[in-house]
Each structure stands twice: as structure tokens, then as C-alpha cells.
Amino acid sequence: MDPIDEICGICGTVPIYAIGDGNAKACIKLENNFSTSSQAAVVTPESIGEGTSFWEMIDQYIVERATYSNTKLPTLQAYCVKPHVPKLLQGPDIVNTEAEKGRRTAKIDSSIGDLCELAASISSGKIVMDDIPNMSKDDLKEICNKCSIPVTSNDSAVVLKRKIQDLHTTILEGKSPCHEFVHAKECTGGRLFIICPHQCVLASKTLVHQESVRDHVDLLLSLHTMPSVYVSDSPCAVSSHFLLRNPVESNLRIGTRRRGCFEEPISGCIPKSKDLPQLKVIELREDRGNTIHQGPSIHPITGLTEVFLLGERFHESANPHKRDTCRFHNIRLCQDLNEYKTPLAEVENNRLKMLRIRATCTQHAVVHVFYNRLMDFFLNRSIVRAQKESVYKMLKEGEKIARDEYHRFKIMK
């Protein structure tokens, strides 16, 4: 498995645009597969040997099972399951915070409060959660009003504190009042993946618990170069969680006040359209993406440090968000993004479903995560081969295909 074979020949390792989506049906039974306890009988990479990675451990068990029929596959420690990111796309750390996700599966009521406002206030230092226990009732009321947390005349200071802390916990858990995540009873949470506009998988994650926006941020932080545009079903919740979880990185990428939008979202205001020619589809850009920008945290193709967290067109129309500030995450506000298709993730989900083993719910955890990784690789490879064949047809005598510094196809003489 050559790592270069799964890298999109057009986006390379520096995609401008990416889409994230989950598939709750790509699940297996939790029983006897994953354990959320720290019991000694549960297998982790450390129990195999010092310096052993998660994927080395999985490969070892797969080889043993293929060689010796009596090899028993172990119960995996749920929180050691690493997301799969192609080697050339990996950042310094592969992030997995599955253990920190909330276990509440009930739908979050939008009346709980304004997640975005609380996250922005905490990120900017206007609200310090450690000070909440010592605040007066009047100060607590002021915070509740600012964050649209419902308050009654009978609410005591203790009740107000609990309401603020509940809203804070909801953000950290990755819950979203605008989008309902689902999962099958007594099964894992399915699978989450991020794809480029050409449907190559940039990163994927086997979910133990129900999907949340925390999983989206895990994968974004695992990439070497974060895309300038990230499209998901719940961009408002992704931005709120990102602001609280990684204040330094999020302030640089999505902005404390901008929150991943094209401008600061203000309730009651109408969002303005934005021109960003840097975000155009590479095939339609005058420079074809050949202008390289240098600098720390700068996207080498767009020249931007900003990341825009936007909503998918279909869900924006069929299932509108609950707050008027969510309109500022609308992808239609930027005409330069019109050529990008947003239902690609749904298409990818259907394609993967056709390729999955029918009895997927009876798969063992080791086989399940191994199969998901192989599926990513071979699907990417088939797309890259088709891209290469298209480029071959354009070659003139004496020309050949090569990869540039960002592993994109280029024609050389």
C-alpha cells in the first residue's frame, strides 16, 4: 500500500474545500467488541509492546488470525481506536477525544441557550467559567440574558449556575441544538469521514459513541493542512466547540467574533455576500493553484489563515437551523463557492454502503476498523487512478506525469 496512491491528484495534501459527514449505519454491536473500562483484559497498543501504534496492533491481529485459525480476536479498549488519516495528510498528532464525548443521546432543545454566544464570550475572556461559582445572582442573570438562557423569577443563584454550566457542558460534549445526531441502539456510533471535492477520503473515524461535532474537530486537528472551507451539517456547533476546546488555534482559524462565518454573526442583522476568489475550484482559477503562499498557518494555495465553517446546501433548505445567526454560515453567501457540490458526502455514504459487508453489525471490532481503513485506501486509489488516466490522455510526446511538492499531478517534459 503506497501512501501516495491514496492522495487526490488535484487537491494533493492541501485541499481548499472539504466536507464532513457521518454514517450511523456503518456500525457494529458494542457487546464483546469494545470496552469503555480500564480493565486489564482489554487490549491496547501499550499492552502489545512499547512503541506499538494502534494500526500496527490491528495489523498484527489480522495477520495472526489469517495464519492461525484458532487466534481469538480481543476486546478493544474503545478509546485507543485511532482515526485513519493517510500518512501524507497527517498532522503532528492524530487526535481522538472519544472518551470526552457526552453519553446523552436525547435531543438537545434549542431553548437551552445560545451556544455560540457563550463560547465566544469564554474564548474572548469576557466570561470565566471558574468564576461562576462565586458570582452574584445579578451577574449570573446578566450572563443568562446575554447567552439567551431562559430565566424565571423563581430561579435561585444555584439554578442559574447550573443552567450556565449545563450549556457549557453541552458545547464541550459536542452536542448540537440545530442538528440531531442518531445511532442504532446497543451499537457503535457508526463512522465519520471528511472528503475532498473529488471524493477522496482525507480522514475518517470509527465512532464508539454517537456522533458529535467533537468528532469533526478531532479530524480537522489531525490534518497537516486544514482546508480553508469546511462544510458540515452543524457548522454553528462545530465553531462553538472549536472555540472552547482549542482557543489559540480557533482564534487564529475561525475568529472569536467571526466564529467561522464570513463576518461577525449578529442577531437581527442580514448577512452580506462575500467575494473570495481564492476559494474558487482549482480547475477554474486563473493560476490553476500554482501560486504558492508561504508562512506559518497560511494555506499554501489560498493564502488564507482563516477557515470558514459552512452549512451543507441540502440540509440548509430541508432542515433550517434554529437561530437567526446560523444564517451567517450559509455557503450561498459566497458566489465563488457555487461550483462546489455539497451533497458529495451523501453520495459517498451511498457508495460505501454498497461496498460494505452485508453482515457488518456482526463484524468483530478488529475486523471492522481494519476493513474501514482498507475501504478508504482502495476507494481513494480507484479515484486517483481515474484522474491519472484522464491526465494521460492530455500528454504530448515527451511529457510525463509527476507530483509537485504538495503531491498534486503535474506534467513534466
N, C-alpha and C positions, 0 to 999 in steps of 0.2 A: 504494500500500500504506500505509494509515493505521495507525500503530503501535497506536492504541487498539483496533483491530479484533481483535488477537490476545491481548488481556488478558481473562482469565476475569472474567465479571461478578459472580461470587460471592466469589472469593478476591482479586480485584484484584491489586495489586502486593505484597500482604503475605500470602502463603499460610501457613497454620498447619502444614499437613501436605504432604509431598512424597515421591514415590517415584522412585528412580533405577534404571535397568536398561539393560543393553547388548544389542545385537543384532549378533552376529558375522557374520550372513549378509548384512547391508547393507554389503557390501564391494565393492571393485574391485581389479583387478590392480595390483600395485605397479610393475611394469615400465613404463617410459616415462611414468609418471604423476606419481610423487613421487620426489624425490631427498633423501637424508639427508646429502649432501655440501654443501660451501660453494662449489662450482664456479661460475664467472661465468655460465655458460649457463643456470643455474637462475633462475627468476623469483621475485622477492619484491616486496612493495609498494614498498620503497625504490627498486628498480630501475625502477619505473614513473614515479615522481616524488615529490619531497619532500612529506610530509604526506598521502600517499595511504594510505588504510586498506585492509585486506585485502579487505573486501567491495566497496569501490569498484573495486579492481583486477579482481575477478571479474566485476562488472557490466560493466566496460569491455570485457573479452574476449568476454563473451556478446553484447553489442551489436555488436561488430566482426564476430563470426562470423555473426550473423544478417544483417548488412548486406553483408559481403564474403565470398563463398563460399570464397575462397582463403586466408582468415585461418587460420593454423596455431596451434592451442592449445599453450601452452608446458608444459614440465615444471615443476611447482611445487616450491618448497623446502618440504619436508614440515612443518617446524616453524613456518612462518609461517601455517598454517591456523588461523584463529581459531574458537573455539566460537561458536555462534549463540545469543545471548540477546536476546529482544525489547527494544527500546530503553528502554521504560519500566521494565523489570526489571533493567537493567544497573547494576552497582556502579561504583565509581571505575575499576576495572581489569578487563579481560576476561583471565582467567588461562589460559595454555596452557603446560604444562611437559612436553609430549610428548617433547622432546629428552632429558629426565632420566629417562624410564622405562627400566627394565631390558629387555634383549633376551632374557633367558632365558625360554623357553617351556615348559620342563619343569615338572611339578607339584611344588610345594613340600611337602616332607614335614613333617607336624605335629611330628615329633620334633626338628626343628631348634632349638626353644626357644620360650619364651613371649614373643611379640612385644609383647603388651600390657604386660607387666611391665617389659621393657626400655625401652619408650617412656615409660612413666610415671616410671621411675627417672631417665631422662635429662631429661625435662621438669621434674621437681622438683629437679634438681641433685644427686641422690644419686650418679649416675654421670656422669662427664665423659669423652666418647669420646676427647678429645685426650690424656687421661692414661693411656689403655690401654697404649700402647707402653712406658711407664716403670713399669708396675705389677709387683709381685712375683707369683710363681706362686700363692701363698696367696690374695692379693687377687683374682686372676683366677678362681680356683676358687670363691671366695665369690660373685662376680658370676654365674658359670655356674650355681651352685646356686640362686641367687635367681631367675634367669630360666629355670630348667628346661632348661638347655643340657646335653646328655649329656656326661659326662666319664669317661674311663677312667684307670686307674692309669698307663698309659704316655704319657699326653698331656703334652707339654712346654709350657712357657710360650708358645712360639711358636704351637703348635697351639691353645691356649686363646684367645690373642689373635685368631687367625684365625676361630675359631668365633663369638666375640662380634662381630667386625667383619662377618662374613657375615650374622648375624642383623640387625645394624643396617642393612646394605645392603639386605636383603630388605624391611625396613619402608620405607625411602626409595624403593625401586623401585615400591612399591605392590603387592607380591605378597601372597597370602593362603593360609595353610595350610588354612583352613576351606572355601574355595570355589575351584574350578578354573576359571580363565578359559580360553577357547578362541578360536582364529581359524583361518581357512582358509589352507592352505599357499600361499605366494607372493602373498598378498592382504593388503589392509589389515586393520586390526583391527575394522572394522565401524563401529558408531555407538552412542553413549551418549546417553540423554536423561533429563531429570527432568520429571515431570508432576505436576500438582496433582490433588486428588481428583475433579475434573470432567474430567480427561484433557486439559487444555490443556498444551501443552509450555512449560515455564518456561525451559529451557536445553537445548541439545544440542551434541554434539561429534563431528566426524568423526575417527575414530581411525586413525592411521597404523600404529601398532604394536598388539599385543594389549592388550585392555582390562586395566586395573588399578585399584586403589582410588585411585590418584593422579588418575585422570580424574574420579572422583566429587568429590574435594576441589577440583579445578580449577573445576568448575561451581558448587559451593557458594560458593566465594570470589568468583565472578563475579557473584553475585546481589546486588542492592542490599539486600534484607532476607532473611536466612537463615531458612528455616522452622524452627519450634520442634521439629518432628518430621521426621526424615529416615529413610526406610525403604530398605534395600538388601539384597542377598544376603549381604554380608560386613561387618556393622557393626563387628565387633571389629577387623578390619584397617583399616577407614576411620578408626576412632578412633586407632589406633596411629600411622598415617601422619600424621594431622592433628596429633597431639601433637608429633611430631618436626619437622614441616615448618613449622608456624606456632605456636610456643609461646605467644606472647602472646594471640593470638586464640583458640587452642584451650583455654587455661586458663580464659578467660572463658566460652567457649561450652560445652565438654564436660567441663571439670574434670580436673585432673591425676590425681586419685584416682578420680573418678566415671567417667571415660572414656566419656561419652555414655550411661551407664546411669541408672536411677532412683536407684541407690545405689552405693556403692563395691563392685565385684565382688571377692569374697573366695573363694578356692578352698576347697571343702568346706562352704560355707555355702549355705543355701537362700534364693533371692531372695524378697523380700517384695512383695506387691502394693502399688500406689500409686494414690492418688486425685488426679487433676489435672483438675478440671472446666474449667480454662482451655483445655484441648486438645480439648474436645468439638467435634463437627461444628457449624459456624456455624448451620446450619438448626435445630439442636436446643438452642442456647444461649438462655437467658432474655433476654439483652440483644441477641441476633442479631448479636453482634460490633460493636455500636455504641459500646461503652465503649472509648475511646481512651486508651492509656497513653503518656506522653511520657518521654523520657530517652534518653541515649546508649546504644546497643547493646541497647535494650529493644524486644522485639517489640510493635508498637503495639496488636495485638489481644489477645494472650495476657498481655502484661505481664511476660514472662519474658526473662531474658538467656540462660538455659540452652537448649541444643539437645540433643535426645535422638536418639541413633543406634540404630535398632532393626532387627530382622530381619523379613523377609517371612514370613507365616504358612505358606505352602505349602512353602517351602524348609526352614523350621524343622522341619517334620514329615517331609518326604520325604528330606532330606539334612541331618541334625543336625550341629551344629558339633562340633569335635574336643575342645574344652576345657570343663570344667565352668563356668568363669567366663563363657563365652559365653551361658549361660542368663540372665544378667542383662540381656542385650539383647533379651529376648523381649517382643514387643509385647503379648502377652496379660497381662502383669503390670499393665497399666493398663486398667481396665474402661472408662474414658472414651474409649478409642480403638477400642472394639468396633465402632462404626458405620462406621469407615473400612474400605474394601476394600483389601487388599494385592495381589491379583493384577492390579490395573489395568495395571501395566506390561506384563504378558504379553498382555493384551487389546490394548493399544496397539501392541505389536510385531506382532501378527497383522493389525491393521487397516492398519498402514503397509506390511506385506508385500504386501497386496492392491493397494495403490496404486502400488507401485514399478514402474519399467520392468523388464520381464522380463529383458532382457539387461543387467542392472545391472553385472555383472562386466566388461563391455566398455566401460562409460562412461569418458570422459576425466575426469581429476581435477577440472578446472574445472567441467564439467557436473555431476559428482557432488555437489560441495559446494553448487553453486547450486541443484540440484534438491532437496537435503535442506532447504535454507533455505526454499524455496518450499513444500515439503510441510508444514513446521512452520506456516508462516503460514496457508495455506489450510485446514488441519485445525483450527487454533485458531479461525479466523474462522467456520467452519461450526458449531462448538460454541457460540461466543458468540452467533451469530445465533439458534440454537435456544433459548438461555437468554433472549434478549431477547423472542422470540415468546411464551415462557411468561409472562414478566412483563407483556407487553401484555394478555394475557387477564385479568389481575388489576386492570387500571386502571379507575378510576371516572371519571365525567365531570369534565373539567377537570384531570386528572392527566397527567403525562408522565414518561418515563424520563430520568434523568440519571446522571452518575457522581460519586461523592464524591471526597474528596482522595486516596484510595487506589485510585481508578478502579474501585470496585465500583458495581454498579447501585443506584440509589435512586429512589424515587418522589417526585416533586415536584408541588405544586399550582400 
